[in-house]
């Protein structure tokens, strides 16, 4: 509410002129017209950013309320995993059969990479990572909830888990394999690295929680890891080539980060207006960046938020999201059963948080709405079964 309210203040022209961005006075002097000023340098862009932010808040709130039922939370995670597999399957077919089109449109860039229905391979890589975390969470829960009881011998429990793989686990193994393959074929260095961070999060949290279900959790993670290993082994050449040639960051991108930070220091309290990076950056662009190309995104969502909202409100936003993440992590540990929603939400948050350091995937609504839906379900199920509503 505070962040949204602040964006409304940024677009208001009735606040004292001393708080307006100086660019409005420059515009009045250059045009000889009485132009209303504001904190933001582009009111339309800030209105659009505020609308997108409010949409994400609404999606989170709906997921939070509807997923108080553990059955609905499971259904949401399951659906997002299957949706991720469907997008991945289309992307794989498109990549090998008609690589120069997206549906019935011609591709304008990234013809050498899998992008599914996205234009940008990095944005799709984040979406694929969210689907992958959902599928791994469902796979893990499948083996834990349907495995042999703790009293059974280890050999019998392993045999039961192998039987489950044939009986029902094969579907989710296939989902992990399809999404993992699509993710690797994107060639997105940041997307793959962020997804590996999410996988590590699942591994750590499952280890903390898995004392009572160690065999089921370990077997599920082993199967999921093998599926990802197959994808990397078969299709990882393109990704490996990009890493060996370009590393993890380009000089231009690092220069953009430095220039963006300089702009943040010029207006640390009020910002330039949410969503206005493309208008602000040309005022700071210099010879440290090549003369070609248009930078309409900073490729770092944290810096863009600090520049647009101002440091105090942006930090408040980061802290709020951090509280929700911690709530999900605590939920994984506290819940006695049906903990897959907070587990997936924790891993998904790590994926988007890591990739946001090097790209702008979170500013794509297909990614942000999927993530906040998972986060809402995770928070709703983050209390123990005696507190959460299991109807």
N, C-alpha and C positions, 0 to 999 in steps of 0.2 A: 504493500500500500504506500509506503514511504517512497519507494523508487518510482512508482507510477505517478504519485502526486508531484514528485520533483520534476518529472518530464512535463507535466502540465504547467508548472511554474516556468520551466525553461521556454515554453512557447508563448507565454503571456506577454502582451505588450503594455500592460498596465502597471507593471512593477517599475520602481524608480529608474530613471534613465542612467543613473550611475552604475547600475548593475548590468546594463545592456552590453553586448559584445561590441568592441570598437568598430567592427566592420560596418555596422549600421550607420554610424556617423560618417564614415568614409563614403558610403553609398549615397548619403544625403548630399555631401559636398560635391561628389562627382556628377550626380544627376540634377542637382538643383531642385529636388522635390522633397517634400516632407514624408519620409518613409518611416513607418512605425518600427521600432526596434524591439529586441528581445535578447535573452541570454543565448539562445541557440542561433547559429548562423543560417539555418535553413529550417523554417517552421514546418514545412511540409514533410521533410525527411524525419524530423523528430516526432511528428504526429504518426507517421507510418511505423516508426520504431516502437512508439508507445502502444500502438494497436497490436503489433506482434507480441510485445511483452505481455499485454493483457490477455491475449489469446492463450499464451503459454500458461499463465496463471489460472485461467479457466480450465484448461485441460488437466492441470495438476489437481485442482480442486475437485473436479469430477472423478478423477481416478482415486483421490483420497477418500471420497465419500462412498463411491460404488464398491471399492475394493476392501471395505471393512469386512466383507465376506471373503473368507479364504478361498472359497470355490471360485468366486469371480476374479480374485487376484491371480489364481492359477490359470484361469481361462484367458486373461489378458496377456500374461507372459507367454502362454502357449500360442495364442494367436499371433503375437508379434514375432515369435520365432518362425512360425509357418509363413507369415508374410515376408520375413527376411529371406526365407528359402525360395519363395516364389520370385522375388526380385533378383535374387542371386542366379536362379535357374535361367531367367530371361537374359540376364547379363552374360552368362556363359555362352548361351546359344547365339546371342547377338555378337559377341566378341569373335567367335569362330566362323559364323555364317555370313553376317552382314555387319562388319565392324565399322562402317562409315555412316551408320544411321542410328538414331535413337527413336524407336517406334517408327513413325513415318516421316521424321524430320532428319535432315542432313546434320551430321556432326560438324561442329565448328572448331573443335579442338580435342586433344587427347585421343586421336584415332588409334594410337598404339596401346591404349589402356582400356581395361574393362570399366565402364561407368554405369552399367545398367540403365535406368531411366534418368539418371542425373547427368548434368553437363560436366561437372567437375569430379574427377576421380577421387579427390581427397574427401569431398563431402559424402560420396557414396561409401568410401571406406569407413567413415565413422558410422554411417547407417548400418553397414554390414557388421561392424563391430557390435552394435547394439543387438542385432539379430543373433549374432554368435553368442553373446553373453546370455541371452534369453534361452537359446537352445541348450547351452551347457548347464544352465540352472535347472531346466526341465529334465535333462538327462541325469543329472546328479540326483535330483529328487526321485526320479523313477527307480533308480537302483537302491536308494536308501529305503524308500517306503515299501518296496515290494520284495526286498531281499529276505532271506531266512532270518529267523529270530536270533537274538544274541546267544541263546543257549545252544544253538546248533554248532556242530563241529565246523572248523574252518573249511575243511574239504567240501562238506555239504553246502556251506554257504557259497563257496566259489562255484560249485556246480550249478547251484540255483541261479547265480548271477549270469553264468554263461547261457543257461536256458532262457533267462529273461531277455538276453540280447537277441536271441532268435525270435522270441514270442512277441516282443513289443519294442525293445530298445533299438532295434535296427532302424526304425523310422527316424528316431532322434539322432542316431549316429549319422544317418544319411543327411539330415538337415545340417549337422555340424560340418560334414564334409563338403556339401554344396556351398554353404556360406563361406567356409574357410577357403575353398578354391577361388571363389569370386573375389574374396578379400585380397588374396595373394596376387591375383591377376590385375588388380588395380595398379600395382606398382607403387602405391602410396607408402612412402617411408614412414611418415607420421602416423597414418592410419593403422598400419600393421604393428608398429611399435606400441601405440596406444592400446590396441586390442591385446597384445601380449601382456601389457600392464593389467588389463582387466582380467585376463586369464590367471595371472599371478595373484590377483586379489581373491578370486574364487578359490584358488589353491590354499591361500593362507587362511581365509575365513572357514573353509571346509575343514582345514586341519584343526583350527581352534574348536569348531563345533563338533568335529567328527570323532571325538573320543568315544562316543557311544555307538557310532555308525561308521567306524573307521574302514571296515572292509568294503561296504557299499559305496562310501564316498571315494575311497581310493580307486576302486574299480571303475566307477563312472568317470573320474578325472583321467584315468589311464586310457580308457577308450576314447574320450574326447581328445586327449592329447595325441593319440595315435592318428586320429582322423585329421587333425591339423598338421601333423607331421607328413602325412601322405600328400596333403595339398601343397605344402612347402617343397617337398622333394620333387614333385612332378611339375610344378608351375612357378618355382621360385627364382628361375634364372633372370627374368626381367627385373624383379625386385633387387636381386643381388647386383646386377649390372648398375642400376641406378645408385645403389649405396656405394659401390666401389668407385664410381665416377664422380658423383656429386656430394657424397656424404649425407649429413642430415640437415644442413642449412646452406643457403646461398649467400654470397656477399651482399647482393642487393637487398635481400630480406633483412639481414642484420642491419644494414644502413637505414632501412625504413623503420625498424624498431627504434634506432637512435633518434631519428628525426621526430617520430611520434612522441617519444619521451620528452623531447625538447618542447613540443607543443603542449604537453601535459603540464610542464612546469610553468608555462606562460599563463595558464588558467587552471590552477590546481583545485580551487574551491568550487567553482560554478560549472566548469567544463565548457565545451563548445556546442553542446546540444547532442542528445542521444541520436545516433545514426547519421552523423554528419561528417564522417571521416573523409569521404570523397570530395567534400567541399573544402575541408580544412587542409588536407595534406598538400595540395598544390602550392599553398602559401609558404610551406616549409621545404619543399623539394629543392635539392641543390645538386651539385656535381658529383656527390658521392654515389648517386644512382645513375645508371645508364640512361641515355636520352629517350629510349624507346619504351613503350608500354604504358598502360594506365593503371595506377594503383587505386582501386576503389575500395579495397579492403586491406587492413593492416597485416592480415595473416597472423594475428594474435588477438584473441577475443578479450583478453584481460586488458591489454593496452588500449584497445578500442573503447572498452567500457570506461576506463579511467579518463580517456580523452573526452568522451561524449558526456558522461554523467558528472564528471568531477570526482576527485579522490574520495571525499567523505561518503557520498552516496554509493559509489562503486564498491568501496570496501564493505559497506553495509550489505550490499547485495551478495558479495562473496561470502561474508560471514553467515548470512542467512542460508545460503546453499550449503555451506559447510556444516551447519547445525543439522540440516536434513540428512546429509550424508552420514554424519555420526549417529543419528537416530537409527538409520538403516543398519549400520554396522552393529550397534548394540542390539538391534532386533534379531540379527542373525545369531548372536550369542545367547539371547534371552529366551527365544521361542523354543518350546519343546518339540513342535512339529510345524509343518507348513511354513518353513522358513525360506522357501525358494524365492519368493517375491522380494524380501529385503536383501537377499544374497545377490540376485540379479541387479537390483537397483544400485547396490554398492559397486558392483563391477562396472555397470553401465556408466555410473558417475565418474569412475576412474578413467574410463575410455574417453569420454567427452572432455574431462578436465585436462588430461594429458595432451590430447590433440589440439585443444584450444590454445596451447602455447605456441603452436607453429602453423595454425590454419584458422579458417573462419567457418568450419562446419556447423558450429552451434548457431550461426546466424542464418542457417537454412532451416525453414520451418519443418520440413520433412524429418530432419534430425532432431530439432529441439522439441517438437511436439511428441515424438516417440519417446525421447528421454524423459520428459516431465511426466508422461503417463506411467512409465516404469517407476519413476521416483515416487509418484503419488501412491502407487500400489505398494511399494516398499515401505513407505512411511506408515501407511494404513495398517500394514501387517507387522510393524516393528515392535509392537507390544506383545506380551505373552498371550497365550490363548485364553487365559482367564480375564484379560482386559479387552482384547480385540473381539469384535463380533464375528462369530463363526456360523452365522445363519446364511 
